[in-house]
């Protein structure tokens, strides 16, 4: 895993499954297709002559820009997935993510209120799951997506046990 | 369930409560119905007989009155049922509230997880001497429990009782068989000396407990730490920046009116300006008579002109504090203090989370000394002073490096942080000074972030996660090294402080770890 400048030193992050990129790609494909279909409406209307007054450069340009943007987005999905990592320490859990906007989140085990394992339809087909940690803060909702099911279960048990040992009120 | 759990009696709220909540419906109904039917009656009477024949249906006076009474009876019956089915029970560990006629709802809240207790009296409730008790817990995501409405005295007794139990006074053990009311100051009571030694006459005379012979907790004596005199409140409200903006806008409109010979008329914006009045009134009405006091139970806030509120925030329930001072207030030396308290949230919490609507520096220090009893430094006043108004590295503040001047040309020397043994102080803002204090043991999570603007300048930012509220603590644009060090050290401080500090029964001896 590449060491980014903001990554805490001396810490090895576990990567999530590369197969998670497929989950993200499916999500990307759905949202991209919907956007393209909507943006294609004026173009089709113009080409069929229903709305011939519509400027051609706008119809093509808008769709073109969005398509280029979406393709770039698609191209970096595998890298984004590679950038997701997590590390368990004795007292806390660290989760890093992001390429452009990088972030590292640390949540002390004592703050965890409960741990969820969520499995979506595509996750299930690929044998993946998502572990979510909930704290009293809505912003500190830590998510580790794209974990193999066995690792997800192990992590949940482990986190619950550690949280239990260190748990207290707010 | 312990024995005490089961034996606690179920009670009902005051019978008038549905009326207090629904009086507006009844008044509105009476008004419209009365007006309509009167109109009908009069117009029917005045109609010439010929016209009468055109009407397929003439409402007879009797029918109208009977219908009106019928609807009123239905509303009353609804009120009665909702009252009848609302019951509450306060046991040693839980508060239970059952409500609902068709869809029954049962809620319970753990007393030792209480985050804050409010006693609220809307105007109508005040007329009846009633009050609403709001009980904020941060337990399994349930929000406030409300008991509306009960007698003010009963509400106070209940509040003191809940707080005493939450504090771990273990009164129920001394309570003995039902009916015996223990003297609050019995020697050997397990509370700390301050509490036990409190003479019964210190607070208001111990009110007779609600029927059932439960132990009555004395109201903890309080010491006023800050008051806001009404003139200062009015002045501060009028000197707020947004009102200045409104005035500026009005002035520019007047100028425009004169300059354009009345083509752009100032009077166009007049209706909009009337909207300012309720806002100002609201601020005045809510902030009127504001008083912050310290008691054994925690911080007490009371305020309000027509609708009064009394809030109690137990110690250690404040997740973050922010002191702010706008550019206009700086001339007068006024500050505002807000807090994050779990359950207060952000929506209606505008004033609920305000510790001090407008106060002097001494008021600020007084209030801070309560919510942050151990500042973790020997020079708290100087630190807070440097945090609110200072810049540079005075008092141990670490500010943004010079490279941050491209992003924050004015603020880079000011924005920064200082760490004490117990809390992190983060300051920011050039026009509006702000100082955020977050105790180490209240940090829920920490984000270390770097966006595309920060990366080439070697900067990084940190966001601290707390419960929802008006404050989102952060430190912007630190050098990469400082940021990374703060992130790691703060993470371990958070975990460590947590192990030392965690307790729900804050008056009990610390007995774990």
Interface residues (C-beta under 8 A of the other chain):
Chain A: X4 X5 X6 X8 X9 X91 X92 X100 X101 X102 X103 X104 X105 X106 X107 X108 X109 X110 X111 X135 X136 X137 X138 X139 X140 X142 X166 X168 X169 X170
Chain B: X112 X113 X115 X138 X317 X319 X342 X442 X443 X444 X445 X446 X447 X448 X449 X450 X451 X452 X455 X458 X460 X463 X465 X466 X467 X468 X472 X480 X483 X484 X487 X488 X491 X492 X494 X495 X496 X498 X499 X502 X503 X504
